Amino acid sequence: MGVGGGEPLAAVVGGLIGVIPGCGVHVGVVTAYAEGAVPVSALVANAISQDGDALFALLAADRTAAVVATIYSLPPAVMAGLVVWAV
């Protein structure tokens, strides 16, 4: 079943998938969740870590800032996904 099958790893994988720039990735995760292929913990982690299309502009303007912003958003996203999984 889906990303990690509802395991805690699903939140980690969802967060990691969220660091990919662009909104299309999140649309795919939401679609997979709607079809029952991804647990809600992965959806939450992905939604929080997803920087969307803004990351493309930041990458063009300042690559270092883009990497730092992505690194800062990943741990809280994974933690939120794990909290959702635990509840």
N, C-alpha and C positions, 0 to 999 in steps of 0.2 A: 504494500500500500504506500504510495506516494513517497515524499521526502522523509526518510527515517521512520515511516509508519507510526507517527505519534511519539516517537522516542525523543529524549532530550536533544539528540543530535539534529533533529528537524529544525530547532530554533537556531542552531549554529549554521546549518546549511542555508536556511532562509536568510539569515543575516549576511552571510558571505555572498549569496546571489544578489542581495540588495546593493552591494558596492559596485556592481556593473552600471556604468552611466547610462542614462536614458530611461524613459518611462515605459518602454515596451516590455522590459523584463518584469516589471511589477504587474503590468496588465496580464502577462502570462501566468504569474503566480496567483493572482486573483482568480483567473479563469480555472486554474488547476484546483484551487480551493473550492470554488463553486461546484466543480465536478466531483469533489470528494477525494481528490488525489493528494492533497496537501493538508496537513493539520493546521489548526488555527495558530498554534505556536510559531510555525514557520511563516505564516502570513503576517503576524504581528511583527516579528523580527525583521522581515523583509520590508514592511511598510516604514518602519522607523529608520532603517539603515539606507533606504533608497533616497538618493539625492536628485534623481530625475534628470531632466535636461539641463538644469542649472550647472551640473558638474561639467558639461562640455564647455560652457563659457569660462568657468573657473580654470579648467585645464588649459585653455588657450591663454588666459591672462596670467596665471601663476600656478605652474604645475606643483610646486611644493605645497602651496596652500590647499590645493585640491586633495593631495595625498593626506595632509594633516586633517582636513575636514572629514575625510572618509574614515580615517583611523579613529577620530573622536566619536563618530556616530555608530561605529560597529559594536563596541562593548555594551553601551546602554541598550541597543537593539537586541542583542543576544540575551542580555539579562532579562529584559521585558518578555521575550519569547519563552525563556525558562520559567518565569513566574507564571505566565499563562499556562504553560504545560503542567506546572505543579498544582495549579488550582484546579 
